[in-house]
């Protein structure tokens, strides 16, 4: 399914919080990606009702120089009982700018909200 374009908008508080949590991890180019948050906006949702979104960073921007398009952080989502229910993935545009926030879930139902930062366990790869 193709992403559904939306009128560009700033990150909401949940999107901003999980991105800050993930980008707080210690990996090469994390500072460059963190510096992009103030200029990042949502430009599409992955499906109606989806919390996964496409992102765009407005110019001027400090570009990262990552070798991968995927930020090298494991962001596992655990429910209140500590059960693994999915993970958050942060994608970049050719390793340079923030491009997407994906919530990949392993439950039967698609999540309707992003997890709180307390539900996200971070480790670097």
Backbone as CSV, one residue per row, in Angstrom:
resi,resn,N_x,N_y,N_z,CA_x,CA_y,CA_z,C_x,C_y,C_z
1,UNK,0.839,-1.173,0.000,0.000,0.000,0.000,0.889,1.243,0.000
2,UNK,0.551,2.199,-0.825,1.328,3.436,-0.928,0.999,4.372,0.223
3,UNK,1.979,5.155,0.673,1.705,6.137,1.721,0.611,7.118,1.293
4,UNK,-0.102,7.631,2.276,-1.172,8.594,2.033,-0.623,9.991,2.352
5,UNK,-0.445,10.839,1.333,0.086,12.183,1.595,-0.845,12.965,2.517
6,UNK,-0.238,13.781,3.370,-0.988,14.687,4.246,-0.402,16.084,4.073
7,UNK,-1.191,17.071,4.440,-0.667,18.436,4.457,0.522,18.442,5.413
8,UNK,1.714,18.886,4.980,2.869,18.869,5.891,2.531,19.535,7.222
9,UNK,2.945,18.847,8.296,2.673,19.333,9.645,3.871,19.050,10.536
10,UNK,4.006,19.800,11.624,5.087,19.513,12.573,4.879,18.142,13.218
11,UNK,5.941,17.609,13.769,5.830,16.371,14.541,4.865,16.604,15.696
12,UNK,4.024,15.601,16.000,3.197,15.733,17.196,4.031,15.328,18.410
13,UNK,3.492,15.473,19.586,4.278,15.232,20.799,4.733,13.780,20.922
14,UNK,3.926,12.827,20.498,4.317,11.408,20.572,5.438,11.094,19.585
15,UNK,5.308,11.583,18.356,6.347,11.366,17.343,7.663,11.978,17.798
16,UNK,7.580,13.196,18.277,8.783,13.891,18.748,9.429,13.134,19.907
17,UNK,8.631,12.677,20.864,9.162,11.991,22.046,9.885,10.700,21.675
18,UNK,9.299,9.868,20.814,9.973,8.611,20.477,11.194,8.861,19.604
19,UNK,11.126,9.843,18.715,12.320,10.164,17.921,13.446,10.677,18.813
20,UNK,13.124,11.544,19.757,14.153,12.017,20.695,14.754,10.855,21.476
21,UNK,13.915,9.927,21.912,14.395,8.758,22.678,15.350,7.914,21.843
22,UNK,14.970,7.636,20.611,15.792,6.799,19.735,17.087,7.521,19.358
23,UNK,16.988,8.793,19.013,18.166,9.535,18.578,19.070,9.949,19.734
24,UNK,18.651,9.707,20.975,19.510,9.951,22.134,20.551,8.848,22.287
25,UNK,20.370,7.749,21.580,21.341,6.646,21.629,22.684,7.117,21.078
26,UNK,23.744,6.472,21.531,25.094,6.845,21.130,25.501,6.070,19.876
27,UNK,25.390,6.719,18.716,25.846,6.120,17.464,26.381,7.235,16.574
28,UNK,27.203,6.860,15.622,27.770,7.856,14.710,26.642,8.590,14.000
29,UNK,26.776,9.872,13.880,25.815,10.748,13.203,24.530,11.020,13.983
30,UNK,24.426,10.523,15.211,23.253,10.844,16.037,23.115,12.353,16.235
31,UNK,24.209,13.088,16.521,24.049,14.537,16.694,23.471,15.230,15.456
32,UNK,23.893,14.824,14.280,23.373,15.434,13.056,21.885,15.150,12.906
33,UNK,21.465,13.923,13.174,20.046,13.591,13.062,19.227,14.294,14.141
34,UNK,19.764,14.377,15.358,19.052,15.100,16.426,18.847,16.562,16.041
35,UNK,19.845,17.149,15.392,19.745,18.567,15.018,18.651,18.809,13.979
36,UNK,18.182,17.771,13.315,17.155,17.900,12.290,15.734,17.955,12.853
37,UNK,15.559,17.563,14.109,14.209,17.448,14.664,13.411,18.743,14.590
38,UNK,14.050,19.859,14.829,13.329,21.150,14.794,12.791,21.478,13.411
39,UNK,13.368,20.882,12.382,12.978,21.194,11.006,12.251,20.022,10.336
40,UNK,11.869,19.024,11.130,11.238,17.825,10.582,9.722,17.963,10.600
41,UNK,9.098,17.553,9.492,7.645,17.561,9.414,7.140,16.249,8.828
42,UNK,5.909,15.917,9.142,5.244,14.722,8.627,4.605,15.083,7.292
43,UNK,4.842,14.232,6.273,4.302,14.508,4.942,3.379,13.397,4.430
44,UNK,3.327,12.253,5.142,2.446,11.154,4.731,2.283,10.182,5.891
45,UNK,1.167,9.466,5.888,0.963,8.331,6.792,1.022,7.077,5.932
46,UNK,1.411,5.959,6.530,1.621,4.754,5.735,0.324,4.084,5.300
47,UNK,-0.742,4.348,6.020,-2.069,3.811,5.693,-3.069,4.564,6.553
48,UNK,-4.325,4.563,6.170,-5.321,5.204,7.030,-5.272,4.615,8.443
49,UNK,-5.171,5.473,9.444,-5.114,5.032,10.831,-3.742,4.605,11.313
50,UNK,-2.752,4.590,10.434,-1.396,4.154,10.795,-0.666,5.236,11.580
51,UNK,0.190,4.794,12.507,1.048,5.741,13.221,2.431,5.822,12.584
52,UNK,2.695,5.000,11.575,3.944,5.090,10.822,3.815,6.236,9.827
53,UNK,4.863,7.055,9.741,4.786,8.271,8.935,6.052,8.496,8.115
54,UNK,5.863,9.174,6.990,6.990,9.659,6.200,7.336,11.060,6.693
55,UNK,8.622,11.351,6.692,9.118,12.620,7.206,9.886,13.378,6.133
56,UNK,9.954,14.674,6.312,10.784,15.533,5.459,11.444,16.558,6.367
57,UNK,12.718,16.836,6.101,13.449,17.839,6.866,13.603,19.068,5.985
58,UNK,13.098,20.187,6.483,13.180,21.439,5.736,14.622,21.965,5.756
59,UNK,15.019,22.564,4.653,16.333,23.211,4.546,16.336,24.486,5.378
60,UNK,17.471,24.969,5.806,18.788,24.332,5.727,18.881,23.210,6.755
61,UNK,19.697,22.232,6.449,19.788,21.055,7.302,21.239,20.583,7.412
62,UNK,21.609,20.138,8.597,22.909,19.486,8.806,22.726,18.017,8.464
63,UNK,23.345,17.571,7.409,23.171,16.202,6.922,24.085,15.221,7.665
64,UNK,23.553,14.032,7.882,24.345,12.941,8.437,25.080,12.259,7.282
65,UNK,25.990,11.373,7.609,26.733,10.635,6.584,26.728,9.147,6.912
66,UNK,25.542,8.629,7.190,25.411,7.224,7.568,25.534,6.327,6.350
67,UNK,26.098,5.140,6.557,26.239,4.181,5.470,24.917,3.466,5.179
68,UNK,24.017,3.443,6.150,22.750,2.736,6.018,21.589,3.717,6.022
69,UNK,20.478,3.296,5.445,19.272,4.124,5.494,18.512,3.920,6.798
70,UNK,18.866,2.885,7.559,18.197,2.585,8.825,19.080,3.034,9.983
71,UNK,18.516,3.813,10.890,19.269,4.263,12.064,19.654,3.021,12.879
72,UNK,20.931,2.899,13.300,21.426,1.680,13.947,21.049,1.568,15.428
73,UNK,19.746,1.614,15.693,19.248,1.528,17.060,18.112,0.520,17.096
74,UNK,18.168,-0.404,18.057,17.038,-1.287,18.306,16.144,-0.589,19.308
75,UNK,14.899,-0.362,18.929,13.930,0.321,19.790,12.739,-0.615,19.974
76,UNK,12.903,-1.570,20.885,11.858,-2.565,21.125,10.741,-1.976,21.972
77,UNK,9.516,-2.301,21.599,8.346,-1.827,22.332,7.826,-2.977,23.187
78,UNK,7.683,-2.701,24.479,7.171,-3.694,25.430,5.862,-3.180,26.017
79,UNK,4.906,-4.090,26.202,3.655,-3.664,26.828,3.835,-3.585,28.341
80,UNK,2.758,-3.280,29.047,2.843,-3.092,30.501,3.333,-4.326,31.243
81,UNK,3.106,-5.518,30.669,3.562,-6.744,31.318,4.990,-7.120,30.915
82,UNK,5.618,-6.290,30.081,6.986,-6.562,29.639,7.073,-7.426,28.402
83,UNK,5.936,-7.713,27.770,5.876,-8.536,26.569,6.283,-7.717,25.345
84,UNK,7.141,-8.289,24.490,7.545,-7.636,23.241,6.329,-7.539,22.315
85,UNK,6.001,-6.319,21.865,4.852,-6.137,20.971,5.233,-5.483,19.645
86,UNK,6.495,-5.116,19.489,6.925,-4.524,18.226,8.197,-3.723,18.388
87,UNK,8.505,-2.951,17.366,9.687,-2.101,17.422,9.477,-0.857,16.579
88,UNK,10.246,0.155,16.918,10.242,1.395,16.155,11.491,1.440,15.293
89,UNK,11.321,1.830,14.056,12.436,1.958,13.121,12.456,3.390,12.608
90,UNK,13.647,3.955,12.556,13.814,5.295,12.001,14.620,5.158,10.716
91,UNK,14.028,5.618,9.632,14.639,5.544,8.309,15.172,6.912,7.906
92,UNK,16.241,6.892,7.114,16.816,8.131,6.597,16.769,8.126,5.072
93,UNK,16.919,9.283,4.512,17.002,9.446,3.070,18.473,9.327,2.692
94,UNK,18.856,8.149,2.212,20.235,7.870,1.808,21.235,8.162,2.924
95,UNK,20.816,7.946,4.173,21.709,8.135,5.308,21.930,9.572,5.709
96,UNK,21.217,10.529,5.088,21.505,11.942,5.311,20.481,12.665,6.171
97,UNK,19.197,12.448,5.911,18.152,13.165,6.646,17.063,12.199,7.097
98,UNK,16.346,12.577,8.132,15.240,11.759,8.628,14.190,11.606,7.534
99,UNK,13.719,10.363,7.311,12.788,10.108,6.215,11.505,9.400,6.655
100,UNK,11.549,8.609,7.742,10.335,7.903,8.164,10.486,7.396,9.589
101,UNK,9.346,7.277,10.243,9.232,6.644,11.551,8.243,5.504,11.377
102,UNK,8.710,4.285,11.587,7.882,3.098,11.382,7.643,2.387,12.710
103,UNK,6.402,2.014,12.959,6.054,1.173,14.106,5.711,-0.194,13.533
104,UNK,6.636,-1.145,13.666,6.431,-2.514,13.208,5.918,-3.327,14.393
105,UNK,4.720,-3.866,14.275,4.104,-4.558,15.401,4.002,-6.049,15.134
106,UNK,3.902,-6.834,16.201,3.789,-8.287,16.099,2.478,-8.781,16.709
107,UNK,1.592,-7.867,17.015,0.294,-8.209,17.578,-0.726,-8.392,16.450
108,UNK,-1.910,-8.836,16.784,-2.940,-9.049,15.768,-3.484,-7.746,15.200
109,UNK,-3.536,-6.715,16.023,-4.135,-5.454,15.604,-3.086,-4.367,15.420
110,UNK,-3.279,-3.556,14.374,-2.386,-2.436,14.123,-2.501,-1.438,15.278
111,UNK,-1.372,-0.969,15.793,-1.421,0.041,16.857,-2.087,1.320,16.355
112,UNK,-2.825,1.957,17.225,-3.489,3.210,16.863,-2.790,4.416,17.472
113,UNK,-1.823,4.164,18.364,-1.019,5.228,18.965,0.421,4.736,19.067
114,UNK,1.338,5.676,19.078,2.736,5.327,19.313,2.915,4.968,20.781
115,UNK,3.909,4.143,21.089,4.158,3.835,22.497,4.708,5.054,23.225
116,UNK,4.593,5.036,24.543,5.239,6.077,25.340,6.723,5.750,25.403
117,UNK,7.533,6.720,25.748,8.976,6.466,25.830,9.295,5.433,26.907
118,UNK,8.447,5.306,27.925,8.664,4.306,28.966,8.473,2.892,28.459
119,UNK,7.786,2.729,27.332,7.547,1.410,26.755,8.610,1.019,25.725
120,UNK,9.570,1.893,25.487,10.588,1.664,24.448,11.931,1.350,25.115
121,UNK,12.513,0.210,24.755,13.835,-0.202,25.242,14.828,-0.023,24.122
122,UNK,15.871,0.765,24.387,16.844,1.158,23.371,18.171,0.426,23.547
123,UNK,18.736,-0.024,22.430,20.114,-0.493,22.402,20.656,-0.216,21.000
124,UNK,21.959,0.026,20.916,22.565,0.275,19.603,23.055,-1.033,19.015
125,UNK,23.106,-1.060,17.710,23.571,-2.273,17.007,25.061,-2.217,16.821
